[in-house]
Amino acid sequence: MDNVMINVIIYIITIAIGCLTNAAIRQRKKNNATQLGVKALLRNGLISVYEKYSDKGFFPLYARTNFEEMFKEYTNLNGNGVVKDLQHKLYKLPIKEKEVK
């Protein structure tokens, strides 16, 4: 009788560990997909900022601050060096404050 109970307990523990492992794997995949999605959105935003201000020929301070914050998080997500090149080009542009009308 004791052996049967021990076997049942081991069986239940094994099933529980399997379920938890599968849940952890699914969660890891979701987290990875979320990180990749956020990185893609940040890259898109950074490229949009580059295109906007390189066309204008200046890079205002408020836009630079926003760009720096986005770039920091992009690199924290292991973003590549393509955006780093855009950053260097943007920082060469003159700073022009927003005009008050």
Secondary structure as GFF3:
##gff-version 3
##sequence-region A 1 101
A	DSSP	alpha_helix	2	56	.	.	.	ID=ss1
A	DSSP	alpha_helix	61	76	.	.	.	ID=ss2
A	DSSP	alpha_helix	82	91	.	.	.	ID=ss3
###
